[in-house]
Amino acid sequence: MIGLKQIKELAPNSIIWDEGRGAVTGFGARRRDGASITYVLKYRTADGRQRFFSIGRHGSPWTPDTARAEARRLLVEVTAGGDPSGQKHEDRIAETVADLCDAYLAAAAEGRLLTRRRRPKAASTLATDRGRVERHLKPLLGRLKVSAVTRRDIEKFRDDVTSGKTAARVKTGKHGLARVTGGAGTA
């Protein structure tokens, strides 16, 4: 089994695998060029794809024993049909609120979003929407992943816009100036 002694002796650009009594299949420790050591788990998904999952860097809270326990937990998840590495990748590339707003504005500009009367939105409505997206939505919620937005986030957004947190003067062109005020109607 991997212990602190093996971790200290791990050479650069090498990997050691857990073996012996009490070992976890696919659990190992990897060291690249630098001094940091990462605990990894190598497994196969239900459809046969091989994956590497980085559990964490050696040091608090990860010791060989805590990383081995986490590897066991992850293997149970894999056995049940999960894919921790695939899920981590999906979470990383998930769409943000800013991406969703950009897609909305692009679709509206192309005329793909229709009003209640089945007509494309008017240019003035699109200008208002664009201003609210750029001056209120993106600054307050833009970095959040769409799947991570909660009711509390929306309520805080509404309260912040109502109270004028996003109020500012924004230059809109060579001579233009927009006075962003927020307020209840905008929220």
C-alpha positions, 0 to 999 in steps of 0.5 A: 500500500502507498504510504508516506515513505513511498510518497517522499521517495517518488521521483519526478515524472513517475507514478506509483500504484497501490498494491498489497493487502488493503490496496484499492485497484486503480488508486495511485500517486503521480508526480510530474516535473514539479514537487507536488504529488497528486493522488489519482484514480484510474477506472473504466466507465460502464461503456468501457472508456478509461478515465483518470480522476485527480483526487487531490494534491498531497497535503492537508487534507489529502494523505495516502489514507484519506485519498484511498478512502475517497478512491473507494467511494469513487469506485462505488459510484463508478460501479453504480454507473457513474463517471466522476471524471466525465461529470467534472468535465461537464461541470467545467464546460457548463454554460454560464448565465452570460453565455445564455444571455448572449445566445438569447440576444443573438437569437432575438437579433436574428428574429428567432424569438417571437412576441405574443403576436408571433412577430419578431421583437422590435429593435427598440425592445432589443436595445432595452433587453441588451442594455439590461443584460449588459448592465444588470444581468451579466455584472451580477449573475454572469459568472454563475453556471446556469445549473447552479443558479438558485432561487436565492440568487435570483431574489438577491439579484432582484433586490440588488437591482431594485436598490440600485446596486448596478446604478452607474453612468455608462458611455454608449458611444462617442457622445452617448451616455446611459444613466443606469438606475435600476429600480423595481421596474427594471428588476 
